[in-house]
Amino acid sequence: MPIGQRDEGELMDEPTVSRDETRYEAGIKKDYANDQIVVTWEPAYCIHTADCLNGLPAVFDPWRHPWIAVDEASADEIADVVLRCPTGALHFQRLDGGDQEPEPSDPTVQLRPNGPLFVRGKIRIEDASGHLIREDTRVALCRCGGSENKPFCDGTHRSIGFRSGPRHPSGK
């Protein structure tokens, strides 16, 4: 299956990368901008779900350098696709007066089959001492125990063969 194309619930076949690369270090942010929108990518939180690639392949292309080309679509289209990123690795800021990222609603937690917990809402993650680790509106939390970026998912569940249990009916 070509990169960026996947069945529902599957993660993309990604270019061969190592989480040891410096681009995956915490605190790394890369901005891609024009006069209408700035898209910020934080590689440490990207687990290659390919929602961006599937949403706007002309803008998000991991084989191109730079991989985000903000001139290839409207700011509205880009903002819509960035909001689909379940991990918070992508965010945007509108420079053209368009709507900014919306304030989060009540928190939701989605268990992904054989994968992480996708959490949306106003999220504040602190360590045991109460020090802030991350504030965001979208995060992917490790459920397999193998992540080297805990509490965040780093995609390790795929390489260790993590399998979640059977789904239980809602509300039971």
C-alpha positions as CSV (number, residue, x, y, z in Angstrom):
1,M,0.0,0.0,0.0
2,P,1.5,3.4,-1.0
3,I,2.5,5.8,1.8
4,G,-0.4,7.9,3.0
5,Q,-3.1,5.5,1.9
6,R,-4.5,3.3,4.6
7,D,-7.6,1.4,5.6
8,E,-9.7,3.0,8.4
9,G,-7.9,2.5,11.7
10,E,-4.5,1.6,10.2
11,L,-1.5,3.8,10.5
12,M,0.5,4.7,7.4
13,D,3.5,2.9,6.0
14,E,6.0,5.6,6.9
15,P,9.4,6.4,5.5
16,T,12.1,4.6,7.4
17,V,13.0,6.8,10.3
18,S,14.5,6.4,13.7
19,R,13.1,8.1,16.8
20,D,16.8,8.6,17.7
21,E,17.0,11.3,15.0
22,T,17.4,14.8,16.4
23,R,14.1,16.0,14.8
24,Y,12.2,13.8,17.3
25,E,13.8,15.5,20.4
26,A,11.3,17.1,22.8
27,G,11.0,20.8,22.2
28,I,11.7,20.7,18.5
29,K,9.1,22.8,16.5
30,K,9.1,23.6,12.9
31,D,7.0,26.3,11.3
32,Y,5.7,26.4,7.7
33,A,4.2,29.7,6.8
34,N,2.8,32.1,4.2
35,D,1.0,35.3,4.7
36,Q,-2.3,33.5,5.6
37,I,-1.4,30.7,7.9
38,V,1.5,29.3,10.0
39,V,1.5,25.5,10.5
40,T,3.6,24.2,13.4
41,W,4.8,20.6,13.5
42,E,6.2,19.1,16.7
43,P,7.8,15.8,15.5
44,A,8.1,14.4,19.0
45,Y,4.3,13.9,19.1
46,C,3.8,12.7,15.5
47,I,3.0,9.0,15.3
48,H,2.2,9.1,11.6
49,T,-1.5,8.5,11.6
50,A,-1.5,10.1,8.1
51,D,-4.7,12.1,8.6
52,C,-2.8,15.1,7.2
53,L,-1.5,13.1,4.2
54,N,-4.8,11.7,3.4
55,G,-6.6,15.0,3.9
56,L,-4.4,17.2,1.8
57,P,-1.6,15.3,0.0
58,A,-0.6,18.3,-2.0
59,V,0.2,20.2,1.2
60,F,1.5,17.3,3.4
61,D,4.0,15.1,1.5
62,P,6.7,13.3,3.6
63,W,8.8,12.6,0.5
64,R,9.2,16.3,-0.3
65,H,11.4,18.8,1.5
66,P,10.0,20.8,3.2
67,W,7.2,18.2,3.7
68,I,4.6,20.9,4.4
69,A,3.8,23.3,1.5
70,V,1.3,25.8,2.8
71,D,0.9,27.5,-0.6
72,E,-0.7,24.3,-2.1
73,A,-4.2,24.9,-0.6
74,S,-6.3,27.6,1.1
75,A,-5.8,28.5,4.7
76,D,-9.3,27.2,5.4
77,E,-8.5,23.8,3.9
78,I,-5.2,23.5,5.8
79,A,-6.8,24.5,9.1
80,D,-9.5,21.9,8.7
81,V,-6.9,19.1,8.1
82,V,-4.6,20.2,10.9
83,L,-7.5,19.9,13.3
84,R,-7.8,16.3,12.3
85,C,-4.4,15.5,13.7
86,P,-5.2,13.3,16.7
87,T,-1.8,13.8,18.5
88,G,-1.4,17.5,18.6
89,A,1.8,17.3,16.5
90,L,0.2,19.8,14.1
91,H,-1.3,23.2,15.0
92,F,-2.0,26.3,13.1
93,Q,-2.2,30.1,13.6
94,R,-4.2,32.1,11.1
95,L,-2.6,35.4,9.9
96,D,-5.4,36.4,7.6
97,G,-8.1,37.0,10.1
98,G,-9.6,33.5,9.7
99,D,-10.8,31.4,12.6
100,Q,-8.1,30.3,15.0
101,E,-8.1,26.8,16.6
102,P,-11.3,26.5,18.5
103,E,-11.4,26.4,22.3
104,P,-11.7,22.8,23.4
105,S,-15.0,21.3,24.5
106,D,-15.4,18.7,27.2
107,P,-12.6,16.1,27.2
108,T,-13.1,12.9,25.2
109,V,-10.9,9.8,25.2
110,Q,-11.0,7.4,22.3
111,L,-9.4,4.0,22.6
112,R,-7.7,3.2,19.2
113,P,-7.7,-0.5,18.3
114,N,-4.3,-1.9,19.0
115,G,-3.0,1.6,19.6
116,P,-3.0,4.7,21.8
117,L,-5.6,6.7,23.6
118,F,-6.6,9.8,21.6
119,V,-7.6,12.5,24.0
120,R,-9.3,15.8,22.9
121,G,-10.3,18.8,25.0
122,K,-8.5,21.1,27.4
123,I,-5.7,18.8,28.4
124,R,-3.1,19.5,31.1
125,I,-0.6,16.8,31.8
126,E,1.6,17.1,34.9
127,D,4.3,14.8,36.4
128,A,4.0,13.4,40.0
129,S,5.4,16.6,41.4
130,G,2.9,18.8,39.7
131,H,5.2,20.1,37.0
132,L,3.6,20.8,33.7
133,I,4.6,18.3,31.0
134,R,2.2,19.5,28.3
135,E,-0.9,21.6,27.7
136,D,-2.7,20.9,24.5
137,T,-6.1,20.3,22.9
138,R,-5.1,16.9,21.3
139,V,-2.7,14.2,22.5
140,A,-2.1,10.5,21.9
141,L,-1.2,8.7,25.1
142,C,0.7,5.4,25.3
143,R,-1.4,2.4,26.1
144,C,1.1,-0.4,25.3
145,G,3.8,0.6,27.8
146,G,6.6,0.6,25.3
147,S,6.8,4.3,24.3
148,E,10.1,6.0,24.9
149,N,8.2,9.3,25.0
150,K,5.8,8.5,27.9
151,P,3.2,9.4,28.7
152,F,2.9,10.1,24.9
153,C,2.6,7.5,22.2
154,D,5.6,7.2,19.9
155,G,4.2,4.5,17.7
156,T,6.1,1.6,19.5
157,H,2.8,-0.3,19.7
158,R,3.2,-1.2,16.1
159,S,6.7,-2.7,16.4
160,I,6.0,-4.7,19.6
161,G,2.8,-6.2,18.3
162,F,0.5,-4.6,21.0
163,R,-3.0,-5.9,20.8
164,S,-5.9,-4.4,22.8
165,G,-8.6,-6.5,24.3
166,P,-12.0,-7.0,22.9
167,R,-14.3,-3.9,22.8
168,H,-17.0,-3.7,25.3
169,P,-20.5,-2.4,24.5
170,S,-20.8,1.3,25.2
171,G,-22.0,2.2,28.7
172,K,-21.4,-1.3,30.2
